[in-house]
Amino acid sequence: MHTIELTEEELRLVHAALRSYLDDFGHEEADVLRAIKALIAKLPRP
């Protein structure tokens, strides 16, 4: 387990980057989509 501290701006950037990354995958990468969605769910709302 790792802990990192982010400013509000950094958190917004991480959310935006993950959402953008998520949009780049198609149906063939269902495992990647699930992993990204699970990671986004762990992050607090900016």
C-alpha positions as CSV (number, residue, x, y, z in Angstrom):
1,M,0.0,0.0,0.0
2,H,1.3,3.5,-0.9
3,T,0.1,6.8,0.3
4,I,0.6,10.1,-1.7
5,E,-0.5,13.6,-0.9
6,L,-2.0,15.7,-3.6
7,T,-3.1,19.3,-3.8
8,E,-6.7,19.9,-5.1
9,E,-5.2,20.9,-8.4
10,E,-3.1,17.7,-8.6
11,L,-6.2,15.6,-7.7
12,R,-8.2,17.3,-10.5
13,L,-5.3,16.5,-12.9
14,V,-5.2,12.9,-11.9
15,H,-9.0,12.5,-12.3
16,A,-8.8,14.2,-15.8
17,A,-5.8,12.0,-16.8
18,L,-7.5,8.8,-15.8
19,R,-10.8,9.7,-17.5
20,S,-8.9,10.6,-20.7
21,Y,-7.0,7.3,-20.4
22,L,-10.2,5.4,-19.9
23,D,-11.7,7.0,-23.0
24,D,-8.8,5.6,-25.1
25,F,-9.7,1.9,-24.6
26,G,-12.3,-0.1,-26.5
27,H,-14.3,-3.2,-25.6
28,E,-11.3,-5.6,-26.1
29,E,-9.6,-4.2,-23.0
30,A,-12.3,-4.9,-20.5
31,D,-9.8,-5.8,-17.8
32,V,-8.0,-2.5,-18.2
33,L,-11.3,-0.6,-18.1
34,R,-12.3,-2.3,-14.9
35,A,-8.9,-1.5,-13.3
36,I,-9.1,2.2,-14.3
37,K,-12.7,2.5,-13.0
38,A,-11.7,0.8,-9.7
39,L,-8.8,3.3,-9.3
40,I,-11.0,6.3,-10.1
41,A,-13.5,5.0,-7.5
42,K,-10.8,5.0,-4.8
43,L,-9.9,8.7,-5.4
44,P,-11.7,11.4,-3.4
45,R,-13.7,13.9,-5.4
46,P,-11.7,17.0,-6.2
